[in-house]
């Protein structure tokens, strides 16, 4: 067998491991329930205790991040930046906005919101990237954007990503890869200093906090080595939250609070969705990968490996807001929600990439390799298994024990033990429900014409979290199992573009 084939089979084995772990767990609990129900009960109780301890651990970090967030948004960072960093005006922000068929109103809204940020907009270079396969829809949008905004920023550039490039996976990563190379031509022509450029890769529906760029510039200048760091803000899904149904709201907010807990644990933190980094690092690693689905997190791993482990993600307790997947039709929105969660869960593709490159790179400290490998493995495994085991499959051994007439102190007390563990876990849901209401954007005028309507809608925003256990399974475990099974079987997932409509900006 040639070395190339050996490497291929090793990588394929790594792709199989996450799915094998998940399906082995499911098969094991079913077999234990059928053959040894008592052992199955032991397993379920141990797993549930672990799950509750994990929730407790997570809640501690959630509270830490929450207070940092509340403190951060109270500061006038634009005033702070100009007062404390006299060199702030040496830096430029390169903002990349890839598109894939969004209407003009969505793109225009993104540019308008950039102009609302408290920053010198002449220090911004904005790149709008379209797809050649959608040329007819995109070119008129690009021309209108140039005509309206070209003189409002230092530079507005329009790019068009070619279709059918061999080896590419069509999607955001491939578009960003092309946009990066195109803007590099401009940067080199202008002889801009690479070390004075800060890049933000945004979804086109991303709305930044008014002080985002001022706060980002402060964090960048203050960092001991900003060229070895990415900067990760909080991700809210508030642009259309009041219009959305309760399922898309709960799922989207769950993502917000998951990321909020990780912001308090930088050693676990990967870049996610909209984030920022230095232009120098981006050029050093050759821009985003153009042949994967989850480029937003992969860019961090590219840098971590390229710099021999000397790279980190810096938490930014300031939000950017995006759309939920709600598109005005309930069932289509739920279908879109599932596809979005499956795409995010396909981040399991980082496991083989990371382990394979860790094996090749002898300069990364072993401790760092172990920490990242464990965090990634445990994270994708829990995502796929925990909700199903806790909510559904965990009761199978109890049922089988009762059916076979197996009685013991454990079988008699197990339901009470599981009930108490679940009750404790509900504390976390209650806390998240309160926080989710606190961070809501102002209610649109059309929803608060009558006081009872306003009270009802705010109450619903709190009460809706009662469906969280259900959404954990339908939009958590199942799409994660789906994604990991696809990777295991070699049926690779293509990039699915989240549908966006102009109604979401109203």
C-alpha positions in Angstrom: 0.0 0.0 0.0 1.4 3.4 -1.0 1.9 6.1 1.6 -0.9 8.1 0.0 -3.4 5.3 0.4 -2.2 4.8 4.0 -2.9 8.5 4.7 -6.3 8.2 3.0 -7.4 5.2 5.1 -6.1 6.8 8.3 -8.2 9.9 7.6 -11.2 7.8 6.7 -10.9 5.9 10.0 -10.9 9.3 11.8 -14.0 10.3 10.0 -15.7 7.1 11.1 -14.8 7.4 14.8 -17.4 10.0 16.0 -20.3 8.2 14.3 -19.1 4.8 15.7 -19.1 6.2 19.2 -22.6 7.5 18.9 -24.1 4.4 17.4 -22.2 2.1 19.7 -23.8 4.0 22.6 -27.3 3.6 21.2 -26.8 0.0 20.4 -25.3 -0.7 23.9 -28.1 0.9 25.8 -30.7 -1.0 23.7 -28.8 -4.4 24.2 -28.3 -3.7 27.9 -32.0 -2.9 28.3 -33.0 -6.1 26.5 -30.5 -8.5 28.1 -29.4 -6.9 31.3 -31.9 -4.2 32.3 -30.3 -3.7 35.7 -27.0 -2.8 34.1 -28.8 -0.5 31.7 -30.3 1.3 34.7 -26.9 1.8 36.2 -25.6 3.2 32.9 -28.5 5.6 32.5 -28.2 6.9 36.1 -24.5 7.4 35.7 -25.0 9.2 32.4 -27.7 11.4 33.8 -25.6 12.4 36.8 -22.8 13.3 34.4 -25.2 15.3 32.3 -26.5 17.2 35.4 -22.9 17.9 36.5 -22.2 19.2 33.0 -25.2 21.5 33.2 -24.1 22.8 36.6 -20.6 23.4 35.2 -22.0 25.1 32.2 -24.3 27.4 34.2 -21.4 28.7 36.2 -19.7 29.9 33.1 -23.0 31.1 31.6 -23.4 33.4 34.6 -19.8 34.6 34.4 -20.2 35.5 30.7 -23.6 37.1 31.4 -22.2 39.7 33.8 -19.3 40.4 31.5 -21.7 41.0 28.7 -23.9 43.3 30.8 -20.8 45.3 31.8 -19.4 45.5 28.3 -22.5 47.0 26.6 -22.6 49.8 29.1 -19.3 51.3 27.9 -19.1 53.9 25.2 -16.3 52.1 23.4 -16.0 54.7 20.6 -15.2 57.4 23.1 -13.0 55.0 25.1 -11.0 54.0 21.9 -10.3 57.6 20.9 -9.3 58.6 24.4 -7.1 55.6 25.2 -5.6 54.5 21.9 -4.1 57.4 20.0 -3.1 55.0 17.2 -6.6 53.7 16.5 -6.8 55.5 13.2 -3.9 53.5 11.7 -6.2 50.5 11.5 -8.7 49.6 8.8 -11.5 47.1 9.0 -12.1 44.8 6.0 -15.7 43.5 6.2 -16.6 40.6 4.0 -20.3 40.0 3.1 -20.7 36.8 1.0 -24.2 36.4 -0.6 -26.1 33.5 -2.2 -29.3 34.9 -3.7 -30.4 37.3 -0.9 -32.7 40.1 -2.2 -31.5 43.7 -2.5 -33.4 44.7 0.7 -31.4 42.3 2.8 -28.1 43.5 1.4 -29.1 47.2 1.7 -30.1 46.6 5.3 -26.6 45.2 6.0 -24.9 48.4 4.6 -27.3 50.7 6.4 -26.5 49.0 9.7 -22.8 49.3 9.1 -23.3 53.1 8.7 -25.1 53.2 12.1 -22.1 51.9 13.9 -20.2 54.4 16.0 -16.9 54.4 14.0 -15.1 56.3 11.3 -16.7 54.6 8.2 -13.8 55.8 6.0 -11.7 53.3 7.9 -13.9 50.5 6.5 -13.3 48.4 3.3 -16.5 46.5 2.5 -16.5 43.6 0.1 -19.8 42.2 -1.2 -19.4 38.8 -2.8 -21.8 37.2 -5.2 -22.0 33.8 -7.0 -21.6 33.5 -10.7 -24.4 30.9 -10.8 -26.7 33.7 -9.6 -25.1 36.5 -11.8 -28.5 37.7 -13.2 -29.9 38.4 -9.7 -26.6 39.6 -8.1 -25.2 42.1 -10.7 -28.1 44.6 -10.4 -27.8 44.4 -6.6 -24.1 45.1 -6.8 -24.5 48.1 -9.1 -27.2 49.6 -6.8 -25.0 49.1 -3.7 -22.0 50.7 -5.4 -24.1 53.7 -6.6 -25.5 54.2 -3.1 -22.6 53.5 -0.8 -19.3 53.8 -2.7 -18.5 57.2 -1.2 -19.6 56.3 2.3 -16.7 53.9 3.1 -13.1 53.9 2.2 -13.8 51.3 -0.4 -16.8 49.2 -1.5 -15.8 46.2 -3.7 -18.0 43.8 -5.6 -16.7 40.3 -6.4 -18.2 37.4 -8.3 -17.2 33.9 -7.3 -16.8 31.6 -10.4 -18.9 28.5 -10.6 -17.9 24.8 -11.0 -14.3 25.1 -9.8 -12.8 21.6 -9.5 -12.3 20.6 -5.9 -14.5 23.3 -4.3 -17.6 22.8 -2.3 -19.9 25.6 -3.4 -20.8 27.7 -0.5 -19.7 30.4 1.9 -16.2 29.1 2.4 -15.5 29.0 -1.4 -17.0 32.5 -1.8 -14.9 33.9 1.1 -11.8 32.2 -0.4 -12.4 34.0 -3.7 -13.2 37.3 -2.0 -10.0 37.2 0.1 -7.8 36.8 -3.0 -9.6 39.6 -4.8 -9.4 42.1 -1.9 -5.7 41.2 -1.5 -5.1 42.6 -5.0 -6.6 45.9 -3.9 -4.7 45.9 -0.5 -1.4 45.3 -2.3 -2.1 48.0 -4.9 -2.8 50.5 -2.1 0.2 49.2 -0.2 -1.8 49.0 3.0 0.1 47.5 6.0 -1.1 43.9 6.6 -0.7 44.4 10.3 -3.0 47.3 10.4 -5.9 45.4 8.8 -8.7 43.7 10.8 -10.9 41.3 8.9 -14.5 40.5 9.8 -16.2 37.6 7.9 -19.9 38.2 8.3 -23.1 36.6 7.1 -24.9 39.2 5.0 -27.7 39.4 7.6 -25.2 40.3 10.4 -26.0 43.4 12.3 -23.3 44.5 14.7 -23.7 46.2 18.0 -23.2 50.0 17.5 -19.8 49.8 19.3 -18.7 46.5 17.8 -15.8 47.9 15.7 -14.6 50.3 18.4 -14.6 47.5 20.9 -12.9 45.1 18.4 -10.2 47.7 17.6 -9.6 48.1 21.4 -9.3 44.4 21.9 -7.0 44.1 18.9 -4.6 46.9 19.9 -4.6 45.7 23.6 -3.8 42.1 22.8 -0.2 41.0 23.3 -0.1 39.5 19.8 -3.2 40.1 17.8 -1.8 38.4 14.8 -2.1 35.1 16.7 -5.7 35.5 17.7 -9.3 35.5 16.3 -12.0 37.6 18.0 -15.3 36.0 18.7 -18.4 38.1 19.5 -21.7 36.8 21.0 -24.2 35.6 18.4 -27.8 36.8 18.8 -30.6 35.9 16.4 -32.7 38.9 17.0 -33.2 40.6 13.6 -36.6 38.9 13.1 -37.1 37.4 16.5 -40.5 38.9 17.2 -41.8 37.7 13.8 -40.5 34.1 14.3 -42.3 31.1 15.6 -41.5 29.6 19.0 -39.5 26.7 17.7 -37.0 28.8 15.6 -36.8 31.3 18.5 -35.9 28.6 21.1 -33.4 26.8 18.9 -31.7 30.1 17.9 -31.5 31.3 21.5 -30.1 28.0 22.6 -27.2 28.6 20.2 -26.7 32.1 21.8 -26.4 30.7 25.3 -24.3 27.8 24.2 -21.8 30.3 22.8 -22.1 32.5 25.8 -20.9 29.7 28.1 -17.9 29.0 25.8 -16.9 32.7 25.8 -16.0 32.1 29.5 -13.9 29.1 28.5 -11.4 30.3 25.8 -9.6 27.0 25.9 -12.8 25.4 24.4 -13.6 28.3 22.1 -13.6 27.9 18.3 -14.6 30.7 15.9 -18.3 30.5 15.0 -20.4 32.2 12.4 -19.5 36.0 12.2 -16.1 36.8 13.7 -13.0 38.8 13.2 -9.2 38.2 12.9 -6.0 39.8 11.6 -5.4 40.1 7.8 -1.9 38.9 8.4 -3.0 35.6 9.8 -5.6 35.1 7.1 -2.9 35.6 4.4 -0.5 33.3 6.2 -2.9 30.4 6.2 -4.1 31.0 2.6 -7.6 32.2 3.5 -10.6 30.1 4.3 -10.8 26.5 3.0 -12.9 26.3 -0.1 -13.7 22.6 0.1 -15.6 22.3 3.4 -19.0 23.1 4.9 -18.0 24.7 8.2 -15.4 27.2 7.2 -16.2 29.5 10.1 -14.7 27.2 12.7 -12.1 25.6 10.4 -10.2 28.9 9.9 -9.3 28.8 13.6 -7.9 25.3 13.3 -6.0 26.3 10.2 -4.3 29.0 12.2 -3.8 26.8 15.3 -1.9 24.3 13.2 0.0 26.7 11.0 1.3 28.6 14.1 2.2 25.4 15.9 -0.5 25.8 18.6 0.3 29.5 19.2 -3.1 30.8 18.3 -6.2 31.5 20.4 -9.8 32.8 20.2 -10.4 35.9 22.2 -13.9 36.3 23.7 -15.8 39.5 22.9 -18.7 40.0 25.2 -20.5 42.2 22.7 -23.2 40.9 20.3 -23.7 40.7 16.6 -27.3 39.8 15.5 -28.5 37.7 12.7 -31.8 36.3 11.4 -33.5 33.2 12.7 -34.5 30.8 9.9 -38.1 31.9 10.0 -39.3 32.7 6.5 -43.0 33.3 7.1 -44.2 29.7 6.6 -44.2 27.5 9.7 -43.4 24.1 8.2 -40.8 25.4 5.8 -39.1 27.3 8.6 -38.9 24.1 10.7 -37.4 22.3 7.7 -34.9 25.1 7.3 -34.1 25.0 11.0 -33.3 21.3 10.8 -31.0 21.8 7.8 -29.2 24.7 9.6 -28.6 22.6 12.7 -27.4 19.7 10.6 -25.0 22.0 8.8 -23.6 23.3 12.1 -23.4 19.8 13.5 -21.4 18.9 10.5 -18.6 20.7 12.3 -17.8 17.1 13.3 -15.6 17.2 10.1 -13.1 19.1 12.2 -12.3 16.0 14.3 -10.5 14.1 11.6 -8.8 17.2 10.2 -7.6 18.2 13.7 -6.3 14.8 14.7 -4.7 14.1 11.4 -2.8 17.5 11.5 -1.9 17.1 15.1 -0.3 13.8 14.2 1.7 15.5 11.5 2.7 18.6 13.5 5.3 17.7 16.2 5.7 21.3 17.4 2.2 21.7 19.0 2.5 20.9 22.7 1.0 17.5 23.6 -1.2 19.0 26.3 -2.8 21.4 23.9 -3.4 18.5 21.4 -5.1 16.5 24.1 -7.3 19.3 25.4 -8.6 20.2 21.9 -9.1 16.6 20.9 -11.0 15.8 24.1 -13.2 19.0 23.9 -14.0 18.3 20.2 -14.8 14.6 20.8 -16.8 15.1 24.0 -18.7 18.1 22.4 -19.9 16.3 19.3 -20.6 13.1 21.2 -22.8 14.8 23.8 -24.5 16.9 21.2 -25.7 13.7 19.5 -26.4 11.4 22.4 -27.2 13.3 25.6 -30.8 14.6 24.8 -31.9 11.3 23.3 -30.5 9.3 26.3 -31.8 11.6 28.9 -35.3 12.2 27.5 -36.2 8.9 25.7 -33.8 6.0 25.6 -32.9 6.4 29.3 -36.4 5.0 30.2 -36.0 1.8 28.1 -34.1 -0.3 30.7 -36.7 0.8 33.4 -39.5 -0.4 31.1 -37.7 -3.7 30.4 -36.9 -4.3 34.0 -40.6 -3.8 34.9 -41.7 -6.0 32.1 -39.5 -8.9 33.2 -40.5 -8.5 36.8 -37.0 -7.5 38.0 -37.3 -5.7 41.3 -34.7 -4.2 43.5 -34.2 -1.0 45.5 -32.5 0.5 42.5 -35.4 -0.3 40.0 -37.9 1.0 42.5 -36.1 4.3 43.2 -34.6 4.8 39.7 -37.7 6.8 38.4 -37.5 9.1 41.4 -33.7 9.6 40.9 -34.2 10.4 37.2 -37.1 12.8 38.0 -35.0 14.7 40.6 -32.1 14.9 38.2 -34.3 16.3 35.5 -35.9 18.7 37.9 -32.5 20.1 38.8 -31.7 20.5 35.1 -34.8 22.7 34.7 -33.2 25.3 36.9 -30.8 26.0 34.0 -33.7 26.3 31.6 -35.5 28.8 33.9 -32.4 30.9 34.2 -31.9 31.0 30.4 -35.6 31.9 29.9 -35.1 35.0 32.1 -31.9 36.0 30.3 -33.5 35.5 26.9 -36.3 38.0 27.7 -33.8 40.5 29.1 -31.7 40.6 25.9 -34.7 41.0 23.6 -34.6 43.9 21.1 -37.5 46.5 21.3 -40.8 45.1 20.2 -41.9 46.4 16.7 -44.7 49.0 17.0 -47.2 46.8 15.2 -47.0 44.2 17.9 -47.7 46.6 20.8 -50.8 48.4 19.7 -52.7 47.0 22.6 -51.2 46.5 26.1 -52.7 43.0 26.5 -51.0 42.0 23.2 -47.6 43.3 24.5 -48.0 41.5 27.8 -48.9 38.3 26.0 -45.9 38.4 23.6 -43.4 39.0 26.4 -45.0 36.2 28.5 -44.8 33.9 25.5 -41.0 34.7 25.1 -40.5 33.3 28.6 -43.0 30.4 28.6 -41.8 29.2 25.2 -38.8 27.6 26.9 -41.0 24.8 28.1 -40.5 23.2 24.7 -36.7 23.2 25.1 -36.4 19.5 25.9 -38.3 18.7 22.7 -36.2 21.0 20.6 -33.0 19.5 22.1 -34.0 16.2 20.4 -35.6 17.3 17.1 -33.1 20.1 16.4 -30.2 18.9 18.5 -29.6 15.2 18.8 -31.2 14.1 15.5 -29.4 16.5 13.1 -26.2 15.8 15.0 -26.6 12.0 14.6 -27.6 12.7 10.9 -24.4 14.7 10.3 -22.1 12.3 12.1 -23.6 9.3 10.3 -23.1 11.0 6.9 -19.5 11.6 7.7 -19.1 8.0 9.0 -20.5 6.6 5.7 -18.6 8.9 3.5 -21.8 10.6 2.2 -20.4 14.1 2.6 -22.7 17.0 3.2 -22.8 20.0 0.8 -23.3 23.6 1.9 -26.9 24.6 2.5 -27.6 28.3 2.3 -29.9 29.6 5.0 -32.9 31.2 3.3 -33.3 34.9 4.0 -36.2 37.0 3.0 -36.8 40.8 2.9 -39.7 40.4 5.4 -37.1 39.6 8.1 -35.8 43.1 8.0 -39.1 44.8 8.8 
